[in-house]
């Protein structure tokens, strides 16, 4: 199928609208998860990295392979990331509840103590790099 700016050839997808619809179905949640990750002020925000990695993997797999089965998510590819993210979240949670049991503070006081709150968006981005 050819148009003015490009020529679209695919063995699997019959037209460009299906490809755009498929990519949009992955890009919009990924964009919203990135916004949530960079603006979240809670201690558990690193848990958002798991779905971010999943959507990123699916988009890369879609771009590299021309098959119908790009949504079949192989969990084995996520295991290294989850092996780092999930225990670190658990350790932060254990640290919070350990302090909660030994010190006379509320959960909100502990969250405020563990949360870094930059004033600007760029300050929030710099926090991660």
C-alpha positions as CSV (number, residue, x, y, z in Angstrom):
1,X,0.0,0.0,0.0
2,X,1.7,3.2,-1.1
3,X,1.0,6.8,-0.2
4,X,2.5,10.2,-0.9
5,X,5.3,10.1,1.8
6,X,6.0,6.4,2.3
7,X,5.4,2.9,1.1
8,X,4.1,0.4,3.6
9,X,4.9,-3.3,3.1
10,X,4.0,-5.9,5.7
11,X,3.5,-9.6,5.6
12,X,1.4,-9.5,8.8
13,X,-0.4,-6.2,9.0
14,X,-2.7,-5.4,6.2
15,X,-2.8,-1.6,6.6
16,X,-1.1,1.3,8.4
17,X,-4.1,2.1,10.6
18,X,-3.7,-1.3,12.4
19,X,0.1,-0.6,13.0
20,X,-0.6,2.9,14.3
21,X,-3.4,1.6,16.5
22,X,-1.1,-1.1,17.9
23,X,1.8,1.3,18.6
24,X,-0.5,3.9,20.2
25,X,-1.9,1.2,22.5
26,X,1.6,0.7,23.8
27,X,3.0,4.3,23.7
28,X,0.2,6.0,25.6
29,X,0.3,3.8,28.7
30,X,4.1,4.0,28.6
31,X,4.0,7.8,28.4
32,X,1.5,7.9,31.3
33,X,3.7,5.6,33.4
34,X,6.7,7.7,32.8
35,X,4.8,10.8,33.9
36,X,3.6,9.0,37.0
37,X,7.1,7.7,37.7
38,X,8.7,11.1,37.5
39,X,6.0,12.9,39.5
40,X,5.2,10.3,42.2
41,X,6.2,11.3,45.7
42,X,5.6,8.0,47.4
43,X,8.3,5.6,48.5
44,X,7.0,2.8,46.3
45,X,7.4,4.6,43.0
46,X,10.1,2.2,41.8
47,X,7.4,-0.5,41.5
48,X,6.3,1.5,38.4
49,X,9.5,0.3,36.7
50,X,8.1,-3.2,36.1
51,X,5.2,-2.1,33.8
52,X,7.5,0.5,32.2
53,X,10.0,-2.3,31.3
54,X,7.1,-4.5,30.1
55,X,5.7,-1.9,27.7
56,X,9.2,-1.0,26.5
57,X,10.0,-4.6,25.8
58,X,6.8,-5.0,23.9
59,X,7.4,-1.9,21.8
60,X,11.0,-3.0,21.0
61,X,9.8,-6.5,20.1
62,X,7.1,-5.0,17.9
63,X,9.6,-2.8,16.1
64,X,12.1,-5.7,15.5
65,X,9.7,-8.5,14.6
66,X,6.9,-8.4,12.1
67,X,4.6,-10.9,13.8
68,X,1.2,-11.1,15.4
69,X,2.6,-12.4,18.7
70,X,4.4,-9.3,20.0
71,X,2.0,-9.1,22.9
72,X,3.1,-12.5,24.2
73,X,5.2,-11.4,27.0
74,X,8.0,-13.7,28.0
75,X,8.5,-13.2,31.7
76,X,12.0,-14.6,31.6
77,X,13.2,-11.4,30.0
78,X,11.9,-9.3,32.9
79,X,13.4,-11.5,35.7
80,X,16.7,-9.6,36.0
81,X,14.9,-6.3,36.4
82,X,12.4,-7.7,38.8
83,X,15.1,-9.4,40.8
84,X,16.5,-6.0,41.6
85,X,13.4,-3.9,41.8
86,X,11.1,-6.1,44.0
87,X,13.6,-6.8,46.8
88,X,14.7,-3.1,46.9
89,X,11.0,-2.1,47.4
90,X,10.6,-4.7,50.1
91,X,13.7,-3.5,51.9
92,X,12.5,0.1,51.9
93,X,9.1,-1.1,53.2
94,X,10.9,-3.2,55.9
95,X,13.0,-0.1,56.9
96,X,9.8,2.0,57.2
97,X,8.0,-0.5,59.4
98,X,11.1,-1.1,61.5
99,X,11.3,2.6,62.2
100,X,7.6,2.7,62.8
101,X,7.8,0.0,65.5
102,X,10.9,1.5,67.2
103,X,10.0,5.2,67.0
104,X,6.8,7.0,67.9
105,X,6.1,8.4,64.4
106,X,3.2,8.0,62.0
107,X,3.4,6.4,58.6
108,X,3.0,9.9,57.0
109,X,6.0,11.3,59.0
110,X,8.1,8.4,57.8
111,X,7.0,8.8,54.2
112,X,7.8,12.5,54.4
113,X,11.2,11.7,55.8
114,X,12.0,9.2,53.1
115,X,10.6,11.3,50.2
116,X,12.8,13.7,48.3
117,X,10.7,16.6,47.1
118,X,12.4,18.8,44.5
119,X,10.7,22.0,43.6
120,X,10.9,21.8,39.8
121,X,10.3,19.1,37.2
122,X,14.0,19.3,36.2
123,X,15.0,18.8,39.8
124,X,12.9,15.7,39.8
125,X,14.6,14.4,36.7
126,X,18.0,15.2,38.1
127,X,17.1,13.1,41.2
128,X,17.3,9.9,39.1
129,X,20.5,10.7,37.2
